[in-house]
Amino acid sequence: MERKTRLRIYLMLVEYTSIPIAIGLYLMFLSGYGLVTVKASILTLGFMDRARSILIHTVTHLKYFIGVLVALHALGGFGMMILRRVRDELVSKILESIGLALIMVFMIQITILEFIPF
């Protein structure tokens, strides 16, 4: 695949994952605080009460979804950095492959943690 096309794909990954990551992290952090303090409920005008915090933080697959989005975002950012800084095409493709392999390992790990009971 052409270098310019790969760069465009990486840029799209970064752009399209940024807003869902921001929303998801917001919910994860608030629900985490909602598990241990009433301040989260006060700051969110009662939206993030303890029951809802437990539901969001432990029952839903939100953490898995956020993990996948973060992995894709990291892949896009890493790929863009490589394509902008590394001029040698072979080295660039090797580094992109290493980045992809690391992201795949991470995705396999979070999939096992989320869906496969031990």
HELIX and SHEET records of a PDB file:
HELIX    1   1 ARG A    3  VAL A   36  1                                  34    
HELIX    2   2 LYS A   39  LEU A   43  1                                   5    
HELIX    3   3 ARG A   50  ILE A   54  1                                   5    
HELIX    4   4 LEU A   55  VAL A   59  3                                   5    
HELIX    5   5 LEU A   62  ARG A   85  1                                  24    
HELIX    6   6 GLU A   89  PHE A  115  1                                  27    
END                                                                             
